[in-house]
């Protein structure tokens, strides 16, 4: 099983692409939750 890991330059969010499964595209509510949590943790300090 090959896992491709990509990171957007100058960001802390890593996108995993495994076996043609794109969880953030397929599970939009999960994507919103992860981004929301990330932003709260990053900017609430």
C-alpha positions in Angstrom: 0.0 0.0 0.0 1.5 3.3 -1.1 0.5 6.5 0.7 1.2 9.9 -0.9 1.6 12.7 1.5 1.4 16.3 0.3 1.8 19.5 2.2 0.8 23.0 1.1 3.8 25.2 1.3 4.1 27.3 4.5 1.1 25.4 6.1 0.7 22.9 8.8 -2.1 21.0 7.1 -1.0 17.8 5.5 -3.2 16.1 2.8 -3.1 12.3 2.6 -4.0 10.6 -0.6 -4.3 6.8 -0.3 -5.7 4.5 -3.0 -7.8 7.1 -4.8 -9.6 7.9 -1.5 -10.0 11.6 -0.9 -11.6 11.8 2.5 -11.8 15.6 2.6 -13.6 15.7 -0.7 -15.9 12.8 0.1 -16.6 13.8 3.7 -17.2 17.5 3.6 -18.4 17.7 7.1 -15.2 16.1 8.4 -13.2 18.6 6.3 -15.1 21.5 7.9 -14.6 20.1 11.3 -10.8 19.6 10.9 -10.3 23.1 9.4 -12.5 24.7 12.1 -10.6 22.9 14.9 -7.2 23.8 13.3 -8.2 27.5 13.0 -9.5 27.7 16.5 -6.3 26.1 17.9 -4.0 28.2 15.7 -5.6 31.6 16.3 -7.1 31.4 19.7 -3.9 31.8 21.6 
